Amino acid sequence: MLEARQSEKNENECVTEVYGIIHVTIPQDISNNIYTNTLLLHPSPEYSMSVLDIQYKNQNGEWRRIETYPTKQVDNKEVPVEITEAGKLVFSFPKREITELQIKATMWTPTKAKIAVVPEEKRTKRDTKLKGKFMPWYIKTYGDPNWGPKWPNADIHHELPLKYGGTNAMSNLFPLPRDLHQKTVNPWWASY
């Protein structure tokens, strides 16, 4: 789930960058699976995301930076290095301890993501029953996030909007808090 912390606006009061945390809970029944010790980030559109930090929560409830994430020394303190305009990134972490991940990132900066509008007659049509299809897929794939029946406070967001060539494929969708989706993300795309 992406949670907005703040956003920047340009002189026209349009959102130019969304800061947030992508929070991933790893179901216990797969937490020691071979695939849960590798994190693949592949933003779409490519190079539209800058990664600020990646941390994991261990079984003791402690948040720790993934050991393979780049850092630098600032005032005798180790701080994460921003990975700008990230393409496909792969990080490894200790599979034995992970229960949750959080990825701090900025996404979809218009100056970095020049996406053409697809003519309306060539666009994928909006599926009005998409949330009902997405929820069981998400729960089967990632586990139940326990957001309540029908996820009343969540919207299903098209990572790449239909207007810009996105589809209704599950891989192009993710849940967002309704307030963030409607007050920050949608206005950003509307002003793109």
C-alpha positions in Angstrom: 0.0 0.0 0.0 1.4 3.4 -0.9 1.1 6.1 1.7 1.8 9.7 0.7 4.0 11.6 3.1 4.2 14.8 1.1 4.2 15.9 -2.5 5.8 18.8 -4.4 3.8 21.2 -6.6 5.0 23.3 -9.5 4.1 27.0 -10.0 0.8 26.0 -11.5 -0.1 24.1 -8.3 0.2 20.8 -10.1 1.7 17.8 -8.3 5.1 17.1 -9.9 6.3 14.3 -7.7 4.7 11.9 -5.2 6.7 10.8 -2.2 5.6 7.6 -0.5 6.2 4.3 1.1 5.3 1.1 -0.6 4.5 -1.3 2.2 4.6 -5.1 1.6 3.6 -7.7 4.2 5.0 -11.1 3.4 2.7 -13.9 4.3 4.2 -16.3 6.9 3.6 -19.4 4.9 6.0 -18.1 2.2 8.4 -16.1 4.3 11.1 -18.8 4.0 10.4 -19.5 0.4 13.4 -19.1 -2.0 11.7 -16.3 -3.8 11.1 -14.1 -0.8 14.8 -13.2 -0.4 14.9 -11.2 -3.7 13.1 -7.9 -4.4 12.7 -6.9 -8.0 11.6 -3.3 -8.7 10.6 -2.6 -12.3 8.8 0.7 -12.4 6.4 1.4 -15.3 7.0 3.6 -17.1 10.7 2.6 -16.8 12.9 5.2 -15.1 9.9 7.0 -13.6 10.8 6.1 -10.0 13.6 7.2 -7.7 14.3 4.9 -4.7 15.2 6.6 -1.4 15.6 3.5 0.9 14.5 -0.1 1.3 14.0 -1.5 4.8 12.7 -4.8 6.1 11.1 -5.8 9.4 12.5 -8.8 11.1 10.7 -11.2 13.4 11.6 -9.1 16.4 9.7 -6.1 14.9 12.9 -4.2 14.1 13.2 -2.2 10.9 16.6 -2.6 9.2 18.0 -1.4 5.9 18.6 -4.1 3.3 22.3 -4.9 3.4 22.7 -4.6 -0.4 21.1 -1.1 -0.5 23.8 1.6 -1.3 24.7 3.9 1.5 27.2 6.7 2.2 28.7 8.4 5.3 27.3 11.8 6.2 28.5 13.4 9.5 29.7 10.0 10.7 26.4 8.4 10.0 25.4 5.8 7.4 22.6 7.2 5.2 20.9 5.7 2.1 21.9 6.9 -1.3 19.0 7.9 -3.6 18.8 5.8 -6.8 17.5 8.2 -9.3 15.5 7.3 -12.4 15.5 3.6 -11.5 15.1 1.1 -14.2 14.9 -2.6 -13.2 16.6 -3.1 -9.8 17.2 -6.3 -7.9 18.0 -6.5 -4.1 18.7 -9.5 -1.9 18.0 -9.7 1.8 18.1 -12.4 4.5 15.1 -14.6 3.8 15.1 -16.1 7.3 13.9 -12.9 9.0 11.7 -10.9 6.7 8.1 -10.3 7.7 7.5 -6.9 6.0 9.2 -4.5 3.5 9.0 -0.8 2.9 10.3 0.9 -0.1 10.6 4.7 0.2 10.4 6.3 -3.3 9.4 9.2 -5.4 7.4 8.3 -8.5 6.2 9.6 -11.8 8.0 12.9 -12.2 6.6 14.4 -15.5 10.0 15.7 -16.6 11.3 12.1 -16.6 8.3 10.3 -17.9 7.1 11.5 -21.2 4.1 9.3 -22.1 1.9 9.8 -25.1 -1.9 9.9 -24.8 -3.5 6.9 -26.6 -6.4 7.9 -28.8 -9.7 7.0 -27.0 -10.8 4.5 -29.7 -7.6 2.5 -29.2 -7.6 2.5 -25.4 -8.4 -0.5 -23.2 -11.9 0.1 -21.8 -12.4 0.7 -18.1 -13.7 -2.4 -16.4 -16.4 -1.3 -14.0 -16.1 -4.6 -12.0 -12.3 -4.4 -11.7 -12.1 -4.1 -7.9 -14.2 -7.2 -7.5 -11.8 -9.1 -9.8 -8.6 -7.6 -8.3 -9.3 -8.2 -4.6 -9.4 -12.1 -4.8 -6.4 -12.1 -7.1 -4.5 -9.9 -4.7 -5.5 -12.0 -1.7 -4.5 -15.2 -3.4 -1.2 -13.7 -4.6 -0.1 -11.7 -1.6 -2.3 -12.8 1.3 -5.2 -11.0 2.9 -4.2 -7.5 4.1 -7.3 -7.4 6.4 -8.6 -4.1 5.1 -12.2 -5.2 5.7 -14.9 -6.6 3.5 -14.8 -5.0 0.0 -11.8 -2.8 1.1 -14.0 0.3 1.7 -11.1 2.7 2.1 -9.1 1.5 -0.9 -9.2 2.3 -4.6 -7.6 0.1 -7.3 -5.2 2.3 -9.2 -3.9 1.7 -12.8 -0.2 2.0 -12.5 -0.1 3.2 -16.1 -3.5 4.8 -16.7 -5.7 3.6 -19.6 -5.3 7.0 -21.2 -1.6 6.4 -21.6 -1.8 2.8 -22.8 -2.3 1.0 -19.6 -4.5 -2.1 -19.3 -6.8 -3.8 -16.8 -4.2 -6.6 -16.3 -3.6 -7.4 -12.6 0.1 -6.5 -13.1 -0.9 -2.9 -13.9 -3.0 -2.5 -10.8 -2.3 -1.8 -7.1 -4.4 -0.7 -4.2 -4.1 2.8 -2.8 -5.8 4.5 0.1 -8.8 6.2 -1.4 -7.8 9.6 0.0 -4.4 9.4 -1.5 -5.7 8.1 -4.8 -8.4 10.8 -5.3 -6.6 13.8 -3.8 -3.0 13.3 -4.9 -2.5 10.6 -7.6 -5.6 11.3 -9.8 -5.0 15.1 -9.8 -1.3 14.5 -10.7 -2.3 12.4 -13.8 -5.0 14.9 -14.7 -2.4 17.7 -14.8 0.2 15.5 -16.6 
